[in-house]
Amino acid sequence: MAQYRQDKINDRLTQEMAEILREIKDPRINGVFISVTGVECTPDFKYAKVYYSILGDHDPKEVAAGLKSASGFIRHELAQRVNLRITPELRFVYDESLERGDRISRLFKAIEEKEKPSDDTDDSEEIEDFDESDEDGGL
């Protein structure tokens, strides 16, 4: 039962964090599209890891510095919006999974393009390469 409660709180914190990050006026964060990919609280709710990713060509280190400096404001806003006995201390973790997934997707597309047969090739060439010893099952 405790895990169910923790999952619900993690989901709620994720939603609230996404809204709060849009309100921050820090120039390092303002104008940057930050997506909160998840929040993971400790069982006692004293600490929370906030996983985020950024869209665009922004410096992740500068965004991380902006988030760290705004963590007090963010924590205060969380306390106002989410009714918890203890508002967790926030630690921001840059999530590279979206970038990694995009890079893998582009690699698969490049492989497909290389392996795609061109319309100019003749299928008879493939038949000529057929080895007759394979006909009897390799015996």
N, C-alpha and C positions, 0 to 999 in steps of 0.2 A: 504494500500500500504506500509506503514511503517513496518508492521510486516513481509511482504514478504522480504523487504530489510534486516531487522534484521536477519531473518532466513538464508538468503544467506550468510551474513557476519559470522554468527555463524558457518555455515558449512565450510566456507573457513578457518576460524581460527582453526577449528578442524583438518582439513587436514594439515595445515601448522604446527600446534603444534606437530602433530605426527611425521613429518619430522624433526623438530628442536630437539625434545627430543632424537632422535637417534644420534645427533651430539654432545651432551653434554659430556664433559670429566670428570665430577665430579665422584670420585670413589663410592660415595653413589648411583649414578644413572647408571654409566657405567656398562654394563653387566646385567642390570635389564630390563626385557621386560615390558615396560610401554605402556599401551593402552589408548589413549585419547578417552573416551566414549562420550564426548560432551563439548561444550563451550556455555555458556549462558552470553550474554552481557546485560548490562543495556541499556535502550533506548537511553541514551546520549553517549554510547560507552566509558565512562570513566573507567568502571570496567568490568571485565569479570571473571566468575567462570569457571575454567577448571576442568572438572570431568575426573578422570583417575582411572584406575585399574592396578594392577600389577599381573604378572603371576609368579608363583613359590613361594618358601619359603623365601621371603625377608621381612625384617622388614618394615612395612608401615610407621612407625614414622621416620625411618632413610631416607627412600625415600622422605617423605614429607619435611624433613629438607634439603635434597639435592635440591629438586625442589625450595624451598623457596630461598635458597642461589643463585640459578642459574636464578631466575626470571628476574633479570636485563638483563642478556645476552639473555634470551628468548624473552623478550619484545623488545630489540634492533633488534633481528633477525626478529620478526614479523613486526616491522616498516619498515625494508628493503624489506620484501616480500609482504606485503599487503598495498595497498595505501589507508590509512585512514587519516583523518585530525588529529584525536587523537588516539594514540595507547593505548588501554585499560591497566589499571593496573591489573595484574593477581593475582588471588587468587586460589590456588589449593585445590580441594576437593576430598578426597579419595572416590571412588564409590564402594560400597560393593555389588551392585546388581548382578554382575556376580558370586561372591562367594555364595551369598544367593540363586541364581537360581540353581547353581550346587548342593548345599546342599539339596534343595527341590527335585531336580531330583533324587539324591541318596536315599532320604527317600521314594519316590514313588517306586523306583526299589526294595527297601527292603520290602515294603508292598506287592508288586506283588509277590515277591519270597515266602513270608510267606503264601499268599492266594492261590498260585498255587497248585492245587491238585496233589498229587503224583500219579504215575501210579499204585501203589499197592492197592489203596483203591477200594472197591467194591461198585458199584452204588446201590446195593440192600440195603445197610445200610441206605442210604438216604431215600429210600421208606418206610422203617420201621418206621422212625421218623415222617412220615406224620400223622397229627392229623385229625381224621375223622370229627370232628366238623367244620372244615374249608370247608368241601364239600358243605354245604348248604349255603355258603356265610356268615357265622357267625351269622345266625339268631337263 
